[in-house]
Amino acid sequence: MRGLTIAVVGVAVAFLGNVAFCQDKPGIPDEIIKELDSLVGTWKVEGKIGNKVQNGTYKCWWGRTEDKKKACLVGRFSYTGASTRNGMNLIGWNATKKCIEDRGFDVNGGNATLYWTVKSPTEYQGEFVFVENGQEVKSKGVLIKKGPSEIVMESESAAGEVSRFVFRKDKEEEEKKGKQ
């Protein structure tokens, strides 16, 4: 589950920037779509859960409808360290709660639901529920946007376990996209 934490938490808010949460029409607000676009690509992740190191990759792309409208981000993560985690997540707009909702699932049966709200242009706060081995763990966290290619996520579970992860866009991947 901790690997799932890395994927889901870190990426969920990387895109929020200076988002104005207005919704005059149905669907995802244009501001959210623009910010979510910045998540598309491959990210390298380094971090710790307690004193256990966890490293990996996260790749994100748009899931689209038949008429090519952007519906949500789809992500794939893979982490190694204290444990190995592989899975997928969906990131989208929750119009009722006026927040970003992120749902992730790993191949080991773990899952997570995260809700993120913007506190400032560079700081976002979240509430999370993780399920692993039949146990539910609630956490709170903060994401700090250092720039378009670096995000720091820090969280603490209700039991006091502290996590810190740094997400960096894969420069080689970005250069390939620029040449296409």
N, C-alpha and C positions, 0 to 999 in steps of 0.2 A: 504494500500500500504506500510505503514511503516513496517509492519510485513514481507511483501514480500522483502523489502529492507534488512532486517536482514538475511533472508534465502539466498537470491541470492547473495548479496554482500559479505557477510562474507565467505561463502563457496567457492565461485568462485576462490579464489586465495590461499586458504590455502595450496594448493598442489604445488605451483610453485617452491619453493626452489631454487636450483641451476640448473635451466633448461637451456639447450642450445637449442635455437630455430632454429634447422636445419631441413630441410626436403628434403632429397635426393630421397625419394620414396613416392608414394601416401599413403594416410591414416594419422592417427595420429602419430606424431613422438614418438618413443619409450620412450624418456625422459619425454614426457607429460603423456603417459600412466603410467609410473612409479610414477610420482608425483600425478596423479589423484587417484591412488590406496590408497594414504594416507588419502584421504577424506572419503573412504568407512567406514561406521559405524554410530553411533548415537552421536550427539553433543547436549550439553545443551547451551542455549544462554541467556545472561543477558545483558540488555542495556537500553539506553535512546534515545529518539528522542525529541530534545529540553529538556523539563523537564518531559516528560512523560515516565514512565517505561514500558518496553516491555520485557517479558520473554517467553521462549519456548524451543522447540526441533526441531532438523533438522536431518533427517536420509537420508543417501546417499548410493547408490549401482550402480553397472555397468548395463547398458542396453547393451544387446548383440544381435548379428545377429544370424540367424539360424545355421551358422557354428561356433558359440561361440566366434566370434571376438568381442572385446570391441569396442563399437560405441560411447557411451557418458555416463556420469553419470546421473542418475535419482535421484531426491531428493524430499522428502516430508517434509513440514514444518507446524508447528502449534504454534501460538503465542497468548498470552493474555496480557492484560494491558490496555492501553488507548483504544485499539481496539482489536478485535479478528481476526486473519488471519489464514487461512488454504489453502494450495495449493501444487503445484508441480513445479519443475524446471528441466531443462536439461542443462548440462555443457559439452561443447565440444571444439574442436580445430577449429579455423577459419583460414584455410590455406592461404586465400587471405590476411587477415589483420595481420597474424602471431601473433595472440593473443588468449587468452581464451575467449570464448563467452558463456554467461550465459543468458538463457531466462526463466523467471518464470511467473506463472499464479496463481492467487488466486481465491477462490470460489466466491468472491465478485465482480469479473470482472476486478480486477486490473491486470496489467502485467508490466514486466520490461525487459529491454535488457541491459546487462552490458558487457563492453569490458575491459579486464585487460592486462596491460603490466608490465614486470619485470623491476624494477629500480635498484635493488640490490638483493642479496640472501635472504634478510629478508624484503624487502619493495617492494610493488607493487602498481601501480597507476591505477585508473580506471575512466572511463566515463560511466555514466548511464543515461537511460531515463526511467522514471516511468510514468505509466498512471493509474490514479485513478479518478473515477467519471467524466470521459471525459476530465480531465485536464492532461496535460503533464508537468512533473517536471524533469528538468535536474540537475544532481549532479555530483560532482567529489569526489573521495575518495582515501584513502590509506589503505592498509592492512599491518599489521606488524605481521610477523610470529614469535611468541615467542618460538616455539618448535613444536614437532610433535602432541601435544595435546592441544595447546592453540594458538588462533589467535585473534588479536584485529583489529577491523574495525572502521575507523572514516571517516565521510563524511560531506559535506556541500552542500546544494542545492543552486541553483542560487539565491533563495530568502533569503539565509542566515540561513536556519534551519540546526542546527548541530546535528549529531547522533554519538553515540559511543556504540559499542557492543563487548562483549567478548564471544568467542566460545570456549568451553572446551569439549574434547571428554569425553563421559560418561564412567567412569572407570569400572562400573559394566558390561556394555556391552562389553568392551574390554576384561575383565577377562573371560567372557563367551565364547567369540570367541577364546581365547587362550586355553581353556580347550577342545574345540571341535576338 
